[in-house]
Amino acid sequence: MNYFMILSMFSISMILIVLTVVISKKSKNLREKWVPFECGFNFLNSSRMPFSMRFFLIAIIFIIFDVEIALILPLIPTFLKANLIKWTLTKILFLIILILGILIEWKELTFEWKNK
């Protein structure tokens, strides 16, 4: 008797699962669901969308200064082990190059986001 009850509960639950899947299924098959998603590109729209050159330049500047910060960070642990004069000259030269780059970018108004 227990086996019959378990089998009937299992059958009823399976029927309910199949019914909920059939009822909740969307009737439209969108083309988007079958197209692979790669790098955030939407394949349904035109691939010739206008690209903001301003945004590109700001992104490149961010990457350059981010890499420079990553180059400055290893200078901190080497302070006690390195020759103090060479370490100071290297740090000052690197910071001068960094500051000159920032000043040149500022003079060319590359940091301005709005077009004039």
PDB file as gemmi writes it, atoms N, CA and C in Angstrom:
CRYST1    1.000    1.000    1.000  90.00  90.00  90.00 P 1                      
ATOM      1  N   MET A   1       0.803  -1.189   0.000  1.00  0.00           N  
ATOM      2  CA  MET A   1       0.000   0.000   0.000  1.00  0.00           C  
ATOM      3  C   MET A   1       0.851   1.261   0.000  1.00  0.00           C  
ATOM      4  N   ASN A   2       1.971   1.237   0.715  1.00  0.00           N  
ATOM      5  CA  ASN A   2       2.860   2.391   0.763  1.00  0.00           C  
ATOM      6  C   ASN A   2       3.480   2.671  -0.604  1.00  0.00           C  
ATOM      7  N   TYR A   3       3.831   1.609  -1.338  1.00  0.00           N  
ATOM      8  CA  TYR A   3       4.440   1.787  -2.651  1.00  0.00           C  
ATOM      9  C   TYR A   3       3.470   2.439  -3.616  1.00  0.00           C  
ATOM     10  N   PHE A   4       2.215   2.068  -3.529  1.00  0.00           N  
ATOM     11  CA  PHE A   4       1.203   2.669  -4.400  1.00  0.00           C  
ATOM     12  C   PHE A   4       1.054   4.166  -4.102  1.00  0.00           C  
ATOM     13  N   MET A   5       1.077   4.520  -2.845  1.00  0.00           N  
ATOM     14  CA  MET A   5       0.933   5.918  -2.457  1.00  0.00           C  
ATOM     15  C   MET A   5       2.151   6.742  -2.916  1.00  0.00           C  
ATOM     16  N   ILE A   6       3.342   6.185  -2.773  1.00  0.00           N  
ATOM     17  CA  ILE A   6       4.560   6.873  -3.211  1.00  0.00           C  
ATOM     18  C   ILE A   6       4.561   7.031  -4.723  1.00  0.00           C  
ATOM     19  N   LEU A   7       4.174   5.983  -5.431  1.00  0.00           N  
ATOM     20  CA  LEU A   7       4.125   6.036  -6.888  1.00  0.00           C  
ATOM     21  C   LEU A   7       3.083   7.048  -7.374  1.00  0.00           C  
ATOM     22  N   SER A   8       1.936   7.095  -6.733  1.00  0.00           N  
ATOM     23  CA  SER A   8       0.905   8.045  -7.138  1.00  0.00           C  
ATOM     24  C   SER A   8       1.341   9.487  -6.851  1.00  0.00           C  
ATOM     25  N   MET A   9       1.996   9.757  -5.730  1.00  0.00           N  
ATOM     26  CA  MET A   9       2.489  11.100  -5.419  1.00  0.00           C  
ATOM     27  C   MET A   9       3.575  11.516  -6.411  1.00  0.00           C  
ATOM     28  N   PHE A  10       4.447  10.585  -6.744  1.00  0.00           N  
ATOM     29  CA  PHE A  10       5.501  10.858  -7.727  1.00  0.00           C  
ATOM     30  C   PHE A  10       4.883  11.182  -9.083  1.00  0.00           C  
ATOM     31  N   SER A  11       3.885  10.414  -9.496  1.00  0.00           N  
ATOM     32  CA  SER A  11       3.221  10.639 -10.791  1.00  0.00           C  
ATOM     33  C   SER A  11       2.503  11.978 -10.811  1.00  0.00           C  
ATOM     34  N   ILE A  12       1.825  12.308  -9.747  1.00  0.00           N  
ATOM     35  CA  ILE A  12       1.108  13.583  -9.680  1.00  0.00           C  
ATOM     36  C   ILE A  12       2.090  14.756  -9.714  1.00  0.00           C  
ATOM     37  N   SER A  13       3.203  14.632  -9.012  1.00  0.00           N  
ATOM     38  CA  SER A  13       4.187  15.719  -9.012  1.00  0.00           C  
ATOM     39  C   SER A  13       4.822  15.879 -10.393  1.00  0.00           C  
ATOM     40  N   MET A  14       5.063  14.774 -11.087  1.00  0.00           N  
ATOM     41  CA  MET A  14       5.626  14.852 -12.437  1.00  0.00           C  
ATOM     42  C   MET A  14       4.646  15.501 -13.403  1.00  0.00           C  
ATOM     43  N   ILE A  15       3.385  15.158 -13.294  1.00  0.00           N  
ATOM     44  CA  ILE A  15       2.356  15.756 -14.155  1.00  0.00           C  
ATOM     45  C   ILE A  15       2.253  17.256 -13.881  1.00  0.00           C  
ATOM     46  N   LEU A  16       2.314  17.656 -12.618  1.00  0.00           N  
ATOM     47  CA  LEU A  16       2.265  19.078 -12.267  1.00  0.00           C  
ATOM     48  C   LEU A  16       3.468  19.838 -12.811  1.00  0.00           C  
ATOM     49  N   ILE A  17       4.619  19.235 -12.750  1.00  0.00           N  
ATOM     50  CA  ILE A  17       5.828  19.882 -13.270  1.00  0.00           C  
ATOM     51  C   ILE A  17       5.718  20.085 -14.772  1.00  0.00           C  
ATOM     52  N   VAL A  18       5.286  19.054 -15.495  1.00  0.00           N  
ATOM     53  CA  VAL A  18       5.139  19.157 -16.946  1.00  0.00           C  
ATOM     54  C   VAL A  18       4.092  20.215 -17.298  1.00  0.00           C  
ATOM     55  N   LEU A  19       2.987  20.256 -16.567  1.00  0.00           N  
ATOM     56  CA  LEU A  19       1.945  21.249 -16.837  1.00  0.00           C  
ATOM     57  C   LEU A  19       2.444  22.677 -16.589  1.00  0.00           C  
ATOM     58  N   THR A  20       3.183  22.886 -15.527  1.00  0.00           N  
ATOM     59  CA  THR A  20       3.686  24.239 -15.259  1.00  0.00           C  
ATOM     60  C   THR A  20       4.689  24.687 -16.316  1.00  0.00           C  
ATOM     61  N   VAL A  21       5.496  23.765 -16.812  1.00  0.00           N  
ATOM     62  CA  VAL A  21       6.449  24.118 -17.863  1.00  0.00           C  
ATOM     63  C   VAL A  21       5.709  24.469 -19.143  1.00  0.00           C  
ATOM     64  N   VAL A  22       4.696  23.688 -19.501  1.00  0.00           N  
ATOM     65  CA  VAL A  22       3.943  23.937 -20.732  1.00  0.00           C  
ATOM     66  C   VAL A  22       3.156  25.245 -20.626  1.00  0.00           C  
ATOM     67  N   ILE A  23       2.553  25.506 -19.484  1.00  0.00           N  
ATOM     68  CA  ILE A  23       1.752  26.718 -19.319  1.00  0.00           C  
ATOM     69  C   ILE A  23       2.626  27.969 -19.271  1.00  0.00           C  
ATOM     70  N   SER A  24       3.756  27.905 -18.612  1.00  0.00           N  
ATOM     71  CA  SER A  24       4.590  29.092 -18.461  1.00  0.00           C  
ATOM     72  C   SER A  24       5.522  29.342 -19.647  1.00  0.00           C  
ATOM     73  N   LYS A  25       5.546  28.459 -20.624  1.00  0.00           N  
ATOM     74  CA  LYS A  25       6.427  28.617 -21.777  1.00  0.00           C  
ATOM     75  C   LYS A  25       5.964  29.789 -22.628  1.00  0.00           C  
ATOM     76  N   LYS A  26       6.899  30.620 -23.029  1.00  0.00           N  
ATOM     77  CA  LYS A  26       6.568  31.747 -23.893  1.00  0.00           C  
ATOM     78  C   LYS A  26       6.280  31.230 -25.289  1.00  0.00           C  
ATOM     79  N   SER A  27       5.312  31.840 -25.917  1.00  0.00           N  
ATOM     80  CA  SER A  27       4.936  31.369 -27.250  1.00  0.00           C  
ATOM     81  C   SER A  27       5.871  31.902 -28.318  1.00  0.00           C  
ATOM     82  N   LYS A  28       6.516  33.061 -28.054  1.00  0.00           N  
ATOM     83  CA  LYS A  28       7.419  33.624 -29.043  1.00  0.00           C  
ATOM     84  C   LYS A  28       8.822  33.051 -28.862  1.00  0.00           C  
ATOM     85  N   ASN A  29       9.404  32.628 -29.933  1.00  0.00           N  
ATOM     86  CA  ASN A  29      10.811  32.224 -29.905  1.00  0.00           C  
ATOM     87  C   ASN A  29      11.622  33.409 -30.406  1.00  0.00           C  
ATOM     88  N   LEU A  30      12.280  34.074 -29.504  1.00  0.00           N  
ATOM     89  CA  LEU A  30      13.073  35.225 -29.895  1.00  0.00           C  
ATOM     90  C   LEU A  30      14.383  34.783 -30.533  1.00  0.00           C  
ATOM     91  N   ARG A  31      14.779  35.547 -31.541  1.00  0.00           N  
ATOM     92  CA  ARG A  31      16.028  35.233 -32.202  1.00  0.00           C  
ATOM     93  C   ARG A  31      17.215  35.473 -31.266  1.00  0.00           C  
ATOM     94  N   GLU A  32      17.035  36.387 -30.308  1.00  0.00           N  
ATOM     95  CA  GLU A  32      18.115  36.698 -29.363  1.00  0.00           C  
ATOM     96  C   GLU A  32      18.520  35.495 -28.534  1.00  0.00           C  
ATOM     97  N   LYS A  33      17.571  34.640 -28.223  1.00  0.00           N  
ATOM     98  CA  LYS A  33      17.879  33.489 -27.374  1.00  0.00           C  
ATOM     99  C   LYS A  33      18.804  32.498 -28.065  1.00  0.00           C  
ATOM    100  N   TRP A  34      18.774  32.472 -29.384  1.00  0.00           N  
ATOM    101  CA  TRP A  34      19.562  31.483 -30.116  1.00  0.00           C  
ATOM    102  C   TRP A  34      20.885  32.037 -30.620  1.00  0.00           C  
ATOM    103  N   VAL A  35      21.099  33.342 -30.462  1.00  0.00           N  
ATOM    104  CA  VAL A  35      22.340  33.963 -30.907  1.00  0.00           C  
ATOM    105  C   VAL A  35      23.318  33.946 -29.744  1.00  0.00           C  
ATOM    106  N   PRO A  36      24.568  33.552 -29.973  1.00  0.00           N  
ATOM    107  CA  PRO A  36      25.532  33.537 -28.873  1.00  0.00           C  
ATOM    108  C   PRO A  36      25.862  34.953 -28.416  1.00  0.00           C  
ATOM    109  N   PHE A  37      26.091  35.102 -27.124  1.00  0.00           N  
ATOM    110  CA  PHE A  37      26.439  36.394 -26.535  1.00  0.00           C  
ATOM    111  C   PHE A  37      27.955  36.476 -26.437  1.00  0.00           C  
ATOM    112  N   GLU A  38      28.535  37.418 -27.188  1.00  0.00           N  
ATOM    113  CA  GLU A  38      29.985  37.553 -27.177  1.00  0.00           C  
ATOM    114  C   GLU A  38      30.370  39.005 -26.938  1.00  0.00           C  
ATOM    115  N   CYS A  39      31.107  39.251 -25.940  1.00  0.00           N  
ATOM    116  CA  CYS A  39      31.723  40.542 -25.636  1.00  0.00           C  
ATOM    117  C   CYS A  39      30.724  41.687 -25.539  1.00  0.00           C  
ATOM    118  N   GLY A  40      29.497  41.421 -25.227  1.00  0.00           N  
ATOM    119  CA  GLY A  40      28.530  42.489 -25.052  1.00  0.00           C  
ATOM    120  C   GLY A  40      27.963  43.060 -26.328  1.00  0.00           C  
ATOM    121  N   PHE A  41      28.276  42.495 -27.484  1.00  0.00           N  
ATOM    122  CA  PHE A  41      27.745  43.004 -28.739  1.00  0.00           C  
ATOM    123  C   PHE A  41      26.353  42.447 -28.977  1.00  0.00           C  
ATOM    124  N   ASN A  42      25.462  43.294 -29.399  1.00  0.00           N  
ATOM    125  CA  ASN A  42      24.109  42.881 -29.728  1.00  0.00           C  
ATOM    126  C   ASN A  42      24.067  42.605 -31.233  1.00  0.00           C  
ATOM    127  N   PHE A  43      23.806  41.388 -31.628  1.00  0.00           N  
ATOM    128  CA  PHE A  43      23.845  41.015 -33.029  1.00  0.00           C  
ATOM    129  C   PHE A  43      22.592  41.427 -33.787  1.00  0.00           C  
ATOM    130  N   LEU A  44      21.551  41.832 -33.083  1.00  0.00           N  
ATOM    131  CA  LEU A  44      20.320  42.199 -33.769  1.00  0.00           C  
ATOM    132  C   LEU A  44      20.370  43.618 -34.311  1.00  0.00           C  
ATOM    133  N   ASN A  45      21.164  44.479 -33.723  1.00  0.00           N  
ATOM    134  CA  ASN A  45      21.280  45.857 -34.191  1.00  0.00           C  
ATOM    135  C   ASN A  45      22.409  45.980 -35.193  1.00  0.00           C  
ATOM    136  N   SER A  46      22.488  47.131 -35.783  1.00  0.00           N  
ATOM    137  CA  SER A  46      23.549  47.392 -36.749  1.00  0.00           C  
ATOM    138  C   SER A  46      24.907  47.387 -36.052  1.00  0.00           C  
ATOM    139  N   SER A  47      25.897  46.849 -36.714  1.00  0.00           N  
ATOM    140  CA  SER A  47      27.231  46.804 -36.121  1.00  0.00           C  
ATOM    141  C   SER A  47      27.996  48.099 -36.370  1.00  0.00           C  
ATOM    142  N   ARG A  48      27.427  49.002 -37.124  1.00  0.00           N  
ATOM    143  CA  ARG A  48      28.082  50.270 -37.454  1.00  0.00           C  
ATOM    144  C   ARG A  48      27.541  51.407 -36.597  1.00  0.00           C  
ATOM    145  N   MET A  49      27.570  51.217 -35.306  1.00  0.00           N  
ATOM    146  CA  MET A  49      27.090  52.246 -34.395  1.00  0.00           C  
ATOM    147  C   MET A  49      28.192  53.288 -34.207  1.00  0.00           C  
ATOM    148  N   PRO A  50      27.813  54.570 -34.004  1.00  0.00           N  
ATOM    149  CA  PRO A  50      28.840  55.597 -33.783  1.00  0.00           C  
ATOM    150  C   PRO A  50      29.569  55.351 -32.464  1.00  0.00           C  
ATOM    151  N   PHE A  51      30.864  55.593 -32.486  1.00  0.00           N  
ATOM    152  CA  PHE A  51      31.693  55.362 -31.305  1.00  0.00           C  
ATOM    153  C   PHE A  51      32.253  56.693 -30.839  1.00  0.00           C  
ATOM    154  N   SER A  52      32.184  56.930 -29.552  1.00  0.00           N  
ATOM    155  CA  SER A  52      32.671  58.183 -28.990  1.00  0.00           C  
ATOM    156  C   SER A  52      34.193  58.147 -28.870  1.00  0.00           C  
ATOM    157  N   MET A  53      34.836  58.976 -29.668  1.00  0.00           N  
ATOM    158  CA  MET A  53      36.294  59.040 -29.629  1.00  0.00           C  
ATOM    159  C   MET A  53      36.766  59.661 -28.314  1.00  0.00           C  
ATOM    160  N   ARG A  54      35.962  60.543 -27.737  1.00  0.00           N  
ATOM    161  CA  ARG A  54      36.280  61.166 -26.459  1.00  0.00           C  
ATOM    162  C   ARG A  54      36.365  60.108 -25.361  1.00  0.00           C  
ATOM    163  N   PHE A  55      35.376  59.228 -25.346  1.00  0.00           N  
ATOM    164  CA  PHE A  55      35.367  58.146 -24.363  1.00  0.00           C  
ATOM    165  C   PHE A  55      36.596  57.250 -24.546  1.00  0.00           C  
ATOM    166  N   PHE A  56      36.944  56.960 -25.786  1.00  0.00           N  
ATOM    167  CA  PHE A  56      38.106  56.121 -26.068  1.00  0.00           C  
ATOM    168  C   PHE A  56      39.380  56.760 -25.531  1.00  0.00           C  
ATOM    169  N   LEU A  57      39.555  58.067 -25.749  1.00  0.00           N  
ATOM    170  CA  LEU A  57      40.765  58.746 -25.269  1.00  0.00           C  
ATOM    171  C   LEU A  57      40.827  58.761 -23.750  1.00  0.00           C  
ATOM    172  N   ILE A  58      39.696  58.989 -23.104  1.00  0.00           N  
ATOM    173  CA  ILE A  58      39.697  58.981 -21.635  1.00  0.00           C  
ATOM    174  C   ILE A  58      40.003  57.583 -21.111  1.00  0.00           C  
ATOM    175  N   ALA A  59      39.493  56.550 -21.779  1.00  0.00           N  
ATOM    176  CA  ALA A  59      39.793  55.174 -21.360  1.00  0.00           C  
ATOM    177  C   ALA A  59      41.283  54.872 -21.516  1.00  0.00           C  
ATOM    178  N   ILE A  60      41.891  55.309 -22.604  1.00  0.00           N  
ATOM    179  CA  ILE A  60      43.329  55.077 -22.815  1.00  0.00           C  
ATOM    180  C   ILE A  60      44.149  55.813 -21.755  1.00  0.00           C  
ATOM    181  N   ILE A  61      43.768  57.051 -21.443  1.00  0.00           N  
ATOM    182  CA  ILE A  61      44.481  57.805 -20.402  1.00  0.00           C  
ATOM    183  C   ILE A  61      44.362  57.098 -19.063  1.00  0.00           C  
ATOM    184  N   PHE A  62      43.164  56.603 -18.750  1.00  0.00           N  
ATOM    185  CA  PHE A  62      42.983  55.880 -17.492  1.00  0.00           C  
ATOM    186  C   PHE A  62      43.892  54.649 -17.442  1.00  0.00           C  
ATOM    187  N   ILE A  63      43.971  53.907 -18.525  1.00  0.00           N  
ATOM    188  CA  ILE A  63      44.819  52.707 -18.546  1.00  0.00           C  
ATOM    189  C   ILE A  63      46.286  53.085 -18.352  1.00  0.00           C  
ATOM    190  N   ILE A  64      46.724  54.147 -19.004  1.00  0.00           N  
ATOM    191  CA  ILE A  64      48.130  54.566 -18.887  1.00  0.00           C  
ATOM    192  C   ILE A  64      48.454  54.949 -17.444  1.00  0.00           C  
ATOM    193  N   PHE A  65      47.608  55.781 -16.826  1.00  0.00           N  
ATOM    194  CA  PHE A  65      47.891  56.202 -15.458  1.00  0.00           C  
ATOM    195  C   PHE A  65      47.702  55.069 -14.459  1.00  0.00           C  
ATOM    196  N   ASP A  66      46.824  54.137 -14.776  1.00  0.00           N  
ATOM    197  CA  ASP A  66      46.649  52.975 -13.913  1.00  0.00           C  
ATOM    198  C   ASP A  66      47.909  52.106 -13.918  1.00  0.00           C  
ATOM    199  N   VAL A  67      48.494  51.925 -15.078  1.00  0.00           N  
ATOM    200  CA  VAL A  67      49.736  51.145 -15.178  1.00  0.00           C  
ATOM    201  C   VAL A  67      50.867  51.874 -14.452  1.00  0.00           C  
ATOM    202  N   GLU A  68      50.901  53.188 -14.553  1.00  0.00           N  
ATOM    203  CA  GLU A  68      51.948  53.939 -13.853  1.00  0.00           C  
ATOM    204  C   GLU A  68      51.817  53.810 -12.340  1.00  0.00           C  
ATOM    205  N   ILE A  69      50.606  53.798 -11.830  1.00  0.00           N  
ATOM    206  CA  ILE A  69      50.408  53.586 -10.393  1.00  0.00           C  
ATOM    207  C   ILE A  69      50.880  52.185 -10.003  1.00  0.00           C  
ATOM    208  N   ALA A  70      50.610  51.208 -10.876  1.00  0.00           N  
ATOM    209  CA  ALA A  70      51.068  49.845 -10.597  1.00  0.00           C  
ATOM    210  C   ALA A  70      52.598  49.760 -10.612  1.00  0.00           C  
ATOM    211  N   LEU A  71      53.246  50.647 -11.349  1.00  0.00           N  
ATOM    212  CA  LEU A  71      54.711  50.673 -11.342  1.00  0.00           C  
ATOM    213  C   LEU A  71      55.262  51.402 -10.120  1.00  0.00           C  
ATOM    214  N   ILE A  72      54.497  52.324  -9.546  1.00  0.00           N  
ATOM    215  CA  ILE A  72      54.951  53.046  -8.356  1.00  0.00           C  
ATOM    216  C   ILE A  72      54.871  52.169  -7.107  1.00  0.00           C  
ATOM    217  N   LEU A  73      53.857  51.329  -7.025  1.00  0.00           N  
ATOM    218  CA  LEU A  73      53.642  50.530  -5.814  1.00  0.00           C  
ATOM    219  C   LEU A  73      54.831  49.651  -5.415  1.00  0.00           C  
ATOM    220  N   PRO A  74      55.559  49.011  -6.332  1.00  0.00           N  
ATOM    221  CA  PRO A  74      56.717  48.208  -5.885  1.00  0.00           C  
ATOM    222  C   PRO A  74      57.869  49.033  -5.316  1.00  0.00           C  
ATOM    223  N   LEU A  75      57.831  50.349  -5.498  1.00  0.00           N  
ATOM    224  CA  LEU A  75      58.899  51.174  -4.932  1.00  0.00           C  
ATOM    225  C   LEU A  75      58.832  51.212  -3.404  1.00  0.00           C  
ATOM    226  N   ILE A  76      57.675  51.036  -2.849  1.00  0.00           N  
ATOM    227  CA  ILE A  76      57.502  51.148  -1.397  1.00  0.00           C  
ATOM    228  C   ILE A  76      58.251  50.047  -0.639  1.00  0.00           C  
ATOM    229  N   PRO A  77      58.088  48.750  -0.984  1.00  0.00           N  
ATOM    230  CA  PRO A  77      58.815  47.725  -0.209  1.00  0.00           C  
ATOM    231  C   PRO A  77      60.323  47.717  -0.455  1.00  0.00           C  
ATOM    232  N   THR A  78      60.758  48.314  -1.582  1.00  0.00           N  
ATOM    233  CA  THR A  78      62.195  48.293  -1.881  1.00  0.00           C  
ATOM    234  C   THR A  78      62.949  49.437  -1.224  1.00  0.00           C  
ATOM    235  N   PHE A  79      62.250  50.276  -0.476  1.00  0.00           N  
ATOM    236  CA  PHE A  79      62.880  51.456   0.120  1.00  0.00           C  
ATOM    237  C   PHE A  79      64.030  51.083   1.054  1.00  0.00           C  
ATOM    238  N   LEU A  80      63.830  50.112   1.917  1.00  0.00           N  
ATOM    239  CA  LEU A  80      64.856  49.771   2.901  1.00  0.00           C  
ATOM    240  C   LEU A  80      65.997  48.947   2.314  1.00  0.00           C  
ATOM    241  N   LYS A  81      65.766  48.244   1.211  1.00  0.00           N  
ATOM    242  CA  LYS A  81      66.794  47.353   0.655  1.00  0.00           C  
ATOM    243  C   LYS A  81      67.635  48.012  -0.434  1.00  0.00           C  
ATOM    244  N   ALA A  82      67.159  49.114  -1.010  1.00  0.00           N  
ATOM    245  CA  ALA A  82      67.848  49.731  -2.144  1.00  0.00           C  
ATOM    246  C   ALA A  82      68.794  50.837  -1.681  1.00  0.00           C  
ATOM    247  N   ASN A  83      69.667  51.239  -2.598  1.00  0.00           N  
ATOM    248  CA  ASN A  83      70.535  52.383  -2.373  1.00  0.00           C  
ATOM    249  C   ASN A  83      69.643  53.628  -2.336  1.00  0.00           C  
ATOM    250  N   LEU A  84      69.726  54.406  -1.284  1.00  0.00           N  
ATOM    251  CA  LEU A  84      68.800  55.518  -1.055  1.00  0.00           C  
ATOM    252  C   LEU A  84      68.877  56.577  -2.153  1.00  0.00           C  
ATOM    253  N   ILE A  85      70.067  56.887  -2.636  1.00  0.00           N  
ATOM    254  CA  ILE A  85      70.213  57.923  -3.671  1.00  0.00           C  
ATOM    255  C   ILE A  85      69.609  57.447  -4.990  1.00  0.00           C  
ATOM    256  N   LYS A  86      69.912  56.215  -5.399  1.00  0.00           N  
ATOM    257  CA  LYS A  86      69.353  55.691  -6.647  1.00  0.00           C  
ATOM    258  C   LYS A  86      67.835  55.543  -6.551  1.00  0.00           C  
ATOM    259  N   TRP A  87      67.367  55.112  -5.394  1.00  0.00           N  
ATOM    260  CA  TRP A  87      65.919  54.939  -5.198  1.00  0.00           C  
ATOM    261  C   TRP A  87      65.202  56.279  -5.304  1.00  0.00           C  
ATOM    262  N   THR A  88      65.763  57.305  -4.663  1.00  0.00           N  
ATOM    263  CA  THR A  88      65.151  58.639  -4.688  1.00  0.00           C  
ATOM    264  C   THR A  88      65.178  59.230  -6.087  1.00  0.00           C  
ATOM    265  N   LEU A  89      66.300  59.098  -6.791  1.00  0.00           N  
ATOM    266  CA  LEU A  89      66.383  59.612  -8.161  1.00  0.00           C  
ATOM    267  C   LEU A  89      65.394  58.896  -9.088  1.00  0.00           C  
ATOM    268  N   THR A  90      65.277  57.601  -8.942  1.00  0.00           N  
ATOM    269  CA  THR A  90      64.331  56.843  -9.767  1.00  0.00           C  
ATOM    270  C   THR A  90      62.904  57.278  -9.487  1.00  0.00           C  
ATOM    271  N   LYS A  91      62.578  57.434  -8.222  1.00  0.00           N  
ATOM    272  CA  LYS A  91      61.219  57.845  -7.845  1.00  0.00           C  
ATOM    273  C   LYS A  91      60.924  59.252  -8.351  1.00  0.00           C  
ATOM    274  N   ILE A  92      61.849  60.169  -8.191  1.00  0.00           N  
ATOM    275  CA  ILE A  92      61.633  61.556  -8.629  1.00  0.00           C  
ATOM    276  C   ILE A  92      61.504  61.627 -10.151  1.00  0.00           C  
ATOM    277  N   LEU A  93      62.356  60.897 -10.872  1.00  0.00           N  
ATOM    278  CA  LEU A  93      62.276  60.894 -12.335  1.00  0.00           C  
ATOM    279  C   LEU A  93      60.938  60.327 -12.806  1.00  0.00           C  
ATOM    280  N   PHE A  94      60.517  59.266 -12.192  1.00  0.00           N  
ATOM    281  CA  PHE A  94      59.239  58.654 -12.567  1.00  0.00           C  
ATOM    282  C   PHE A  94      58.072  59.597 -12.282  1.00  0.00           C  
ATOM    283  N   LEU A  95      58.096  60.262 -11.127  1.00  0.00           N  
ATOM    284  CA  LEU A  95      57.028  61.197 -10.792  1.00  0.00           C  
ATOM    285  C   LEU A  95      57.046  62.435 -11.686  1.00  0.00           C  
ATOM    286  N   ILE A  96      58.225  62.896 -12.098  1.00  0.00           N  
ATOM    287  CA  ILE A  96      58.304  64.032 -13.023  1.00  0.00           C  
ATOM    288  C   ILE A  96      57.681  63.663 -14.362  1.00  0.00           C  
ATOM    289  N   ILE A  97      57.985  62.469 -14.860  1.00  0.00           N  
ATOM    290  CA  ILE A  97      57.388  62.014 -16.122  1.00  0.00           C  
ATOM    291  C   ILE A  97      55.874  61.911 -15.983  1.00  0.00           C  
ATOM    292  N   LEU A  98      55.407  61.397 -14.868  1.00  0.00           N  
ATOM    293  CA  LEU A  98      53.971  61.265 -14.632  1.00  0.00           C  
ATOM    294  C   LEU A  98      53.287  62.634 -14.564  1.00  0.00           C  
ATOM    295  N   ILE A  99      53.885  63.570 -13.840  1.00  0.00           N  
ATOM    296  CA  ILE A  99      53.293  64.904 -13.712  1.00  0.00           C  
ATOM    297  C   ILE A  99      53.327  65.646 -15.048  1.00  0.00           C  
ATOM    298  N   LEU A 100      54.408  65.514 -15.808  1.00  0.00           N  
ATOM    299  CA  LEU A 100      54.457  66.145 -17.134  1.00  0.00           C  
ATOM    300  C   LEU A 100      53.376  65.582 -18.059  1.00  0.00           C  
ATOM    301  N   GLY A 101      53.152  64.283 -17.998  1.00  0.00           N  
ATOM    302  CA  GLY A 101      52.090  63.678 -18.808  1.00  0.00           C  
ATOM    303  C   GLY A 101      50.717  64.199 -18.434  1.00  0.00           C  
ATOM    304  N   ILE A 102      50.475  64.341 -17.123  1.00  0.00           N  
ATOM    305  CA  ILE A 102      49.191  64.878 -16.667  1.00  0.00           C  
ATOM    306  C   ILE A 102      49.023  66.322 -17.115  1.00  0.00           C  
ATOM    307  N   LEU A 103      50.085  67.131 -17.014  1.00  0.00           N  
ATOM    308  CA  LEU A 103      49.991  68.537 -17.421  1.00  0.00           C  
ATOM    309  C   LEU A 103      49.749  68.675 -18.925  1.00  0.00           C  
ATOM    310  N   ILE A 104      50.386  67.842 -19.722  1.00  0.00           N  
ATOM    311  CA  ILE A 104      50.166  67.888 -21.167  1.00  0.00           C  
ATOM    312  C   ILE A 104      48.735  67.502 -21.507  1.00  0.00           C  
ATOM    313  N   GLU A 105      48.233  66.474 -20.863  1.00  0.00           N  
ATOM    314  CA  GLU A 105      46.841  66.069 -21.112  1.00  0.00           C  
ATOM    315  C   GLU A 105      45.871  67.149 -20.648  1.00  0.00           C  
ATOM    316  N   TRP A 106      46.176  67.812 -19.558  1.00  0.00           N  
ATOM    317  CA  TRP A 106      45.313  68.869 -19.054  1.00  0.00           C  
ATOM    318  C   TRP A 106      45.315  70.071 -20.013  1.00  0.00           C  
ATOM    319  N   LYS A 107      46.527  70.401 -20.549  1.00  0.00           N  
ATOM    320  CA  LYS A 107      46.646  71.525 -21.481  1.00  0.00           C  
ATOM    321  C   LYS A 107      45.864  71.249 -22.766  1.00  0.00           C  
ATOM    322  N   GLU A 108      45.840  70.014 -23.220  1.00  0.00           N  
ATOM    323  CA  GLU A 108      45.115  69.664 -24.447  1.00  0.00           C  
ATOM    324  C   GLU A 108      43.630  69.427 -24.201  1.00  0.00           C  
ATOM    325  N   LEU A 109      43.167  69.644 -22.977  1.00  0.00           N  
ATOM    326  CA  LEU A 109      41.754  69.506 -22.583  1.00  0.00           C  
ATOM    327  C   LEU A 109      41.225  68.091 -22.819  1.00  0.00           C  
ATOM    328  N   THR A 110      42.077  67.101 -22.636  1.00  0.00           N  
ATOM    329  CA  THR A 110      41.645  65.719 -22.807  1.00  0.00           C  
ATOM    330  C   THR A 110      40.768  65.271 -21.653  1.00  0.00           C  
ATOM    331  N   PHE A 111      40.920  65.884 -20.502  1.00  0.00           N  
ATOM    332  CA  PHE A 111      40.117  65.487 -19.344  1.00  0.00           C  
ATOM    333  C   PHE A 111      38.713  66.076 -19.370  1.00  0.00           C  
ATOM    334  N   GLU A 112      38.456  67.001 -20.285  1.00  0.00           N  
ATOM    335  CA  GLU A 112      37.123  67.588 -20.406  1.00  0.00           C  
ATOM    336  C   GLU A 112      36.198  66.598 -21.093  1.00  0.00           C  
ATOM    337  N   TRP A 113      35.089  66.265 -20.437  1.00  0.00           N  
ATOM    338  CA  TRP A 113      34.182  65.261 -21.002  1.00  0.00           C  
ATOM    339  C   TRP A 113      33.226  65.885 -22.018  1.00  0.00           C  
ATOM    340  N   LYS A 114      32.741  67.089 -21.765  1.00  0.00           N  
ATOM    341  CA  LYS A 114      31.769  67.720 -22.656  1.00  0.00           C  
ATOM    342  C   LYS A 114      32.465  68.296 -23.862  1.00  0.00           C  
ATOM    343  N   ASN A 115      31.805  68.155 -25.015  1.00  0.00           N  
ATOM    344  CA  ASN A 115      32.327  68.773 -26.251  1.00  0.00           C  
ATOM    345  C   ASN A 115      31.978  70.250 -26.246  1.00  0.00           C  
ATOM    346  N   LYS A 116      32.868  71.028 -26.781  1.00  0.00           N  
ATOM    347  CA  LYS A 116      32.621  72.481 -26.801  1.00  0.00           C  
ATOM    348  C   LYS A 116      32.222  72.934 -28.178  1.00  0.00           C  
TER     349      LYS A 116                                                      
END                                                                             
